[in-house]
Amino acid sequence: MDQRIIDLYDEYTHAPLDRRVFLERLAALAGGSAAAAAILPLLEARRAAAAAVAPDDPRVASETAVYQGKTGEVRGYLARPAEGTGLPAVMIVHENRGLNAHIEDVTRRMALAGFLAYAPDFLSPAGGTPDDEDRAREMIQGLDPADTTADAVAGIAFLKGHPLGNGRAGAVGFCWGGGVIGRLAVADADLDAGVVFYGQAPDPADAARIKAPLLLHYAGLDERINARVPAFREALAAAGVEHTVYMYEGANHAFHNDTSPARYDAEAAALAWQRTIDFFTEKLGAS
């Protein structure tokens, strides 16, 4: 697919760009409205995409779990191995679409890897993630970053104190959620490990406040996010923060999201996921 089309979609979902303007520009790039209509399903997330781990998989126990955040009650999706205690814990932070079926699936994948996995819905203060993804993105933009960061800090405390956990907790975030992980690492000295998938880097001036080891995944074609990476890397190195950076050449923003055919990169996604599991196993302790 023409990279200009993928970049246009990224602008639409993150700038954001008005949908009418987006569709007009998509039609111009695609060569007409009919071609644009055929391309659009390849860009947008497929709600009907099969889950990698079925919601009723007997190997996984899942439930809704609630904790008290700065903004009030934060609801989320908790998944864990069907048996076992003393589990290392991982918080999964959703994209700007909110807590949806894809993120719940990612949470179950983390549970199958042996972790107590929890995906908070950071739109809880606004009533929770809606079905309409455009509406979810609008609601995400209305969140106060400081409040969301405080809710994330409270989420880590919730996991560290969970009776099935081992007292250690890390966090991984995707896209918007990756940006949350950066702010969380700056704000929370109790975070034991952080993983970012193509999330906006925090202010380099704050790098020295980070105590947790970081694993940072970026997409080679993601110019918007990558523009801030060099300065952040330099600041982390100068501050002596343990960190590892991987750049997945030829991959687009959201390359891990297998519900978005145009941007999903199976090879990069599998490699980044295995590196993430290995990192959390090392830093949080195996179950």
N, C-alpha and C positions, 0 to 999 in steps of 0.2 A: 504493500500500500504506500502511496505517495507520503513521504515524511511530512510534507506541508499539511496534509489532512490530519495526521496524528498530532502535530503541533497545534493546529487550530482547535482540535478537541480538548487538548490540554489547556489552552487559553480559555475555552468555554467553561470547563469544569473548575478552574482555579482562579480566574481573574476577578469575577466571572464575566462572561460575555453574554449579552442578551440572547435568548434562544432564537428569536427571529433573525437577528443579525448572523448568528452562528449558522443557521440553516441556509441563509442567502449566500454566505461565503463558502459553505460546503458545496452548494450547488455549482458555484462558479469554478471551484477547484475540480469537482468531479465531472463537469461537463454537462450539467443539467439536473433538474429536480428528480428525474427518474433514477439517475445514477446515484444521486445523493441518498435517496430513499433506500437503495440497495446496500449502500455502504454503512449507513447509520447503525444497523443492528450489529455490525462488526465492531463498532466503536463503543457502544453502550454495553453495560454489564447485562449479562443474560440471567434473569431471575430463575429460569428453569434449568440452569446448568446443574448437572449432577454433582452432588457433594462428594468429595474425596473420602470422607468418613460419614456414613449415614447417621442421621440424628438418633436412630434406634440401635446403633451398633452395640452389641452386648459387651464389648470390651471397654466401653466408656460409660461412666455415670455422669449425668448432667442435670442441672437445676438452675433456677433463677436465684440469685443471691443479691442481697442489698447491704450496703454499708453507708455510714454517715459521712458525707463530705462537707466541704465548706458551704456548698450551695444547698444542702439538704440531703435527702436520701438519693443515693446513686444506685440504680438497678443495673444488673449485668448478668451475663451468662457464664456459669461456672461448669467446667468439665474436668474430669480426672479419670485415672485408670479405675476400672470397676472394683479392683481390690488394692489394698495397700495403704499405708500411712507413712508419715515422715517424708512427704513429697516436697521436692523443691518447687517453688511457685513462680509463675510467670504471668504478668499482666499483658494482655494483648490490646493495643489501642487502635481503634478503627480508622478508616479513611474518612474523607469529608462527606461520605454517604451515610455515616452513622453506623450503629450496630445492626448489621443485616445478616442474611443467611450465609453469605460468604465468610464473614468474620467469625460467625459461630462455627462454621466448618473448620477454619484455621485454628480455632480454639480446641476443637476436638482432635485435630492433628497433633497439637501440642500435648494434649492429654495422652494420646497414644504413645508419644515419645517418653512418657513417664513423669509428666509434670502436673501439678495442680494449676490449671490454666483458667484465667478469669478475664473476660472481656467486658469492661464497664461500658454502659451507654452514657457517654458524656453529654448527650442531649436530654438526660433525665431532668435537669432543672427546667427545661422548656417543654416537658411533657412526654419526652421519649422520641425515639427515631420514627418518623412517619414512613409510610409506604412510598410516597412520592420522593424520588431521589433529588429532584430539583429543589423541592421544599426543604429536604434535609440539608442540602448545601447552603441554602439561605439561612437556615437556623444555626448551622455551624459558624457562619460568618458573624452571627449576632452574639456568640459567646464571648465572654470576657476572658482573655488568655490567662490572666492571673488567677481567676476563679477556677478555670479548668485545670491549671497546674496544681492548685491546692487540692482539688478533687483527686488528681492523680497521686499526689503525695499520700492522701488519706487511703487511697486504694492499695498502695504498697504496704502501709501499716496494717490494713485489713488482712492482706495475704500473709504478712510476717507473723501475725497472731492467729492464723487459722489453725484449728486443732488437728487438721490432717497434714499440715505443712511441717517443714524441718526448720523453720525460722529464717529462711533466706528467700529473697524475692528479687526477681529481675523484671524487665519490661521490654516489649518489642512493639514498635509502631510502624504503620504503613502510611505513606503520603502525609496527609494532615497529622495522622497519629505519630509519624516519625518526628515531626516538629514538636509534638507534645513530649516525646521521649527526650529530646534535647533540653527542653525547659525543665523537665522533671529531673534530669541528671544534674542540672545546675542547682535546683532548689532543694534536693533531697540527699543529704549525706548518707542516709540509710539504704539507698538503692544499692543492690549488690552487683548488678550488671545491666547494661542497656544495649539494645540493638535497634538500629535505625534502618528502615527501608525507604530510601529516596525521600527523606523528610528535610524540611528547611532547617539549616544549621542555626544554632543560637548565636547571639552576639559573641564574637571572639573574645571580647573583653571579659566575658563571664567564664571562659574556659577553665581558669584556675580554680573555680569553685567546684568543679566536677571531681568527685571522689571515686565513682564507679568505673570499672573498665568498660570500654565501648567497642562495639562492632558495628561498622558503618558500611551499608550497601548502597551504591549509587549506580544509576544507569548511564551508560556512555552517551546516549543521545538526549539526555535530559538537561538541556542548557539552562533552563530556568532555575532548577535546584542546584546544579553544579557550579553556578557562578559564585556561590558563597562557600564552596567547599575548601578551596586552597587556603584562604585566610583562617578558617576554622581549624584545619589540620595543623597549620603553623602554630596557632595558639595552643592547641593541645600538646604539641611537642615541646613548646617552650615552657609549658606549665608542668611537664612531666606526667601527664595523664596517660594511663595505659589505653591504647586504642589501636585498632586495626581497620584499615580502609580497603574495600574492594570496589573496583570500577568494572562494571560488566559492559564491555565494549559491544556496540551494536544493539544494545537493549534500550527499550523505551521506559519512561516513567510508568510505574504500575506493572512492571514486568512479572511480578509475582502473582498478580490477580488473574486466576485462570477462568474467570467469568467474562473477561474482556478479550475477545479473540485477536483484535488488531494489535494489542500491546503486550499480550502474554508471551513470554519467552520461556518455554518449558525447560531448556537446558540451564539458563541462568537462574530460574526459579528453584529448580532442584538443588543446584549447587549452593545458592544462598541459604536455602532452608537447612541443608545438612550442616553448613558452617554455623548456622544459628543454633541448631540443636547441640552440636559439639561444644560451642562456646558456653551455652547455659549449663550443660552437664559439667563442664570444668569449673565454672565460676559459682554454681549454686549447689553442686553435689548431686550425684546420681541418686535416684530413688531406690 
